[in-house]
Amino acid sequence: MFDKLDQLEEKYEELSRLISDPEVIADTQRWQGYVKAHAEIEEIVQVYREYKKTVKEIEDAERMLDEKLDPDFRELVQSELHDLKERREELEAKLKILLLPKDPNDEKNVIMEIRAGAGGEEAALFAGDLFRMYSKYADRMGWKVEIMDSHPTDLGGFKEVIFTIEGKGVYSRMKFESGVHRVQRVPTTESGGRIHTSTATVAVLPEAEEVEVEINPNDLRIDVFCSSGAGGQHVNKTESAVRITHIPTGIVVTCQDEKSQHKNKERAMKILRARLLDKARQEQEAELASARKSQVGTGDRSERIRTYNFPQNRVTDHRIGLTLHRLDAVLEGDLDEIIDALITNDQAERLKQVDGNA
């Protein structure tokens, strides 16, 4: 581990020199590449430097204890040494996490798809609640949300809503939201006051660049038709809605929210690229299924991951056994505690694998 950290520190120093070199600065593209590489390893190098400083301070303190010291001063040095050793352990644990392989998609924007599951109109209302929850969380994080396509219901829910979230590190925090979300509550449509259970599925797809997914135009069937809204009313009378079928995989994407056929086609292609990239990722992960079993999981659409219980103001994430009794705050977008716990659990599981393979 420390050999690798020494190499990273050397690389960091070399990059620091290069981004200050006038010749490099004059070449904007080259300079930006070095700045990005420098930023990617900056945190781990700073933590490593603090670790080395702490180790030196421990050695100095231990040397002092070998000398004849005043009892009060000795006690002070021993107390400081205890604190330094604790700090060394914390920094070493942090370095192990920072050295874990990065998910190449972590810095990407995402396309999220929420679909009503079992439960009829109540499931559609719950899908709407989830969309609002994620929108509010995105707002807290300073991210931008844009609806790509939606199928609203008369009561204000969604049969399906597809939207993008753009911002720094979106996928790194949202990737564990994929799966089946379950709600337990008395529906507004229920006069008997009985608690119903409904579900909605969430898919989180990293946004794909055109260079990542090559799509042969001959593999596409593109149909245009008139857009329609909730209840079947026509949104407009022009053929602006677009349906794209990717013939080799059978994936179908429909976009109708924009009045422009060109914009709907652009959005549909964006969604198609993300779905094709996700399909390739899932096929790759299926080959590594044994390794994946020990992780939280980021894409199993059939897995029930979380329950939102309204009568008890409770939310439970079943993958990590986390229960919070503040569902009201969670639905207002206060998701950090859940997301942080999922990330920490994933890191711990991956560290176990690294230690097991060592």
C-alpha positions, 0 to 999 in steps of 0.5 A: 500500500505504501509503495503505491502511495509513494508513487502517487505522491511523486506523480502529484508533485510532477503534475503540480510542476507541469500545471505551473509550466508556462509551456503547458499552460499555453496548451489549454487541452493538455493543461486541463488534462493535467489539472484534472489528473492532479485534482483526482489524486489530491485528496489521497496525497494530502491524507498520506502526507498527514499520515506521514506527519503523524507517524513522525510525531509518534516516533518523536513522542516515543523517543521522548518517553525513553528519556528521564522526564518530569512525571507530569510532562511524561503523562502529557506526552503519553496522552498525546501519544495515545491520541496520535496513535488513534489518529494514525489508525483513522488515517490508515483506514481512510487511505485504504478506502481512498485506494479502492478502485473508483467506479468510472461512472461516479462523476457522471450525471444520471438518468433516473426512471421511476415506474409505478408497480403494484397498487394501481393509482396509489402506486402512481401517487407513490411514484410521484412522491419518490420523484419529488423526494429525489428532486428536493434532494437534488435541490439540496445538493445544488444539482439540476433536474430535468424531466425527459418523459412522463406519463402523469395520472389524473390524481397527480401521480406518475405511471412513469417519469424519466428525468436527468440529474446533472451535477458533481458526483451525482452517480456516486450518491444516487447509484444505490437507489435502483430497486423496488421501493415499497410504501405502506399507508392509508391511500387517499383513495381509500375510504375504509382507512385500511393500510395498503402496500404499493410499490414503485421501481427506480432505475438509476442509469449513468449518462452515456457519452456518444463515444461510449455507446456506438449505435448503428442507425440501421439498427433503429426504427423511429416512429412519430405520433401525436403526444397525449397527456393524462386521461388521453387528452391531446397535448398537441395535434402535430406528430412531435412524439418520438418512439425509438426501437433498438432492433437488436436488443428490443429496447423501446424509448418514447419521448413526448414531453417536448413540442419539438420532434427534434428535441424529443428524438434527442432526448430519446437517443440520450435515454437509449444510450444510457439503457444500452450502457446499463445493459452492457454493465449488467451483463458484465456484472452477471459474469462477476455475480459471486463478487457482487453478492457481498455488495449492496448492489446497484442495479437489481430491479427486482430487489426490494430495497426500502420500505416507507411506512407512513403510520410509523413515520418510518423508513427502512433500508433492507439491504443494510438494516437501517431504520429511521423514524423520520420519514417526513424529513426523508420525503422532503429530500433529507437523504444524506444519512441513508446514502452515506450509510449505503456508501460506507457499507459498500466501502466496508464490503469492498475492503473485506474483498481486498483483504480477503484477496491479499 
